């Protein structure tokens, strides 16, 4: 090698070698000799890798084979045992005939770069783990509100959803929400906090506290927005329950006062009749006492169903007998109000498992609601309420239908909400709420079909057999009730 080029050869900061077809090192630069020692008569794999045989994949041999330049990453070991990561480039050296006689191999030390890459990889893994395991729902959104990344909690609650619009996933909407906090963050770069109600993949509503924060590139431009939603449903439920307890106490206090006054009046008549030996007054007073005790018992049961998820006292009931009893209970009230009460019973509907008192409360609440709907309807002269019983192998269905005032869409949506009443001061807002809670406690449901001016139909669907989970837990609960 000519002297001027040898000077440049030695000045290269990387490792330079020239190798023949046997991979024997013909020459090397100063940096190579400093770190790997004398190369005379040695093969590259002996020097670089301390191997007795050629490497399986050798970029120098590939260049000898196809005459092309090749690149690879390798790890080599210096004289002092230091392992160095290198980026290897090869170039063929040809004679006057164009034949490849040697190959130039240049290896650049990239150990620090590899160390930095490993640190970055570890950091990325660390922050990805935090991203995945944080106990809130995280989604990354672009300017078109497409979700392009999300964490594990989000995927479990809302499905993968990648590529979908955020409002499609969170709200089951076809149009963008307004206002949109993500778009606001894109616009001004400010973080935002707000509360939302979203719908999970299984259709459950969730109260969430949402934080939005901008993600910027190296130039400082906002390229995406991270939306973090913390589930506060249980907190809101607790707040709602505490508020509801206060409302419940307020709403029933007046009714209890009236019932207690009624008890006092009945007791007075009983005591007066006993003193005067007036059997008529005793019977009249006792009737008042029994009536008010029954009302208090009914109110207390409603409160218990609201205040505690009480397990039903399961027993085998005749569906026909249940409906006949409800018919007899409300028939007198219907006659007093001039409402025609009818029943349509499929006698082939057999027994079912339920809490007799709870089912009685459920159906009476619905039937009285239908009577009230007819009483409040001033546009028709004739009103009727029909009680029906249907069933199949797995369920019994009680239907209560009236031709009263009916309900508009807003009233239908709120019908089973606590303390909601369309009767003004006449209603407590407990009846339909308690009925729905009783149906759910039995593993059943209540559906509502209504139209303003035409009437309402309630369909109570209850499983014929006691749910398995109730069988497992019911023994202790029923024993508790008998104490």
Secondary structure, DSSP 8 states (H G I E B T S, - for coil): --HHHHHHHHH-SSEEEEE-TT-BEEEE-HHHHHHH---TT-BHHHHHH--SS--SS-HHHHHHHH---EEEEEEEE-TTS-EEEEEEEEEEEE-TTS-EEEEEEEEEE-HHHHHHHHHHHHHHHHHHHHHHHSSSEEEEE-TT-BEEEE-HHHHHHH---TTSBHHHHHH--SS--SS-HHHHHHHH---EEEEEEEE-TTS-EEEEEEEEEEEE-TTS-EEEEEEEEEE-HHHHHHHHHHHHHHHHHHHHHHHHHHHHHHHHHHHHHHHHHHHHT-HHHHHHHHHHHHHHHHHHHHHHHHHHHHHS------EEEEHHHHHHHHHHHHHHHHHHTT-EEEEEE-TT--EEEE-HHHHHHHHHHHHHHHHHHHHT--S-S--EEEEEEEE-SSEEEEEEEE-SS---HHHHHHTTSTT--SSGGG--S-HHHHHHHHHHHTT-EEEEEEETTTEEEEEEEEESS--HHHHHHHHHHHHHHH-
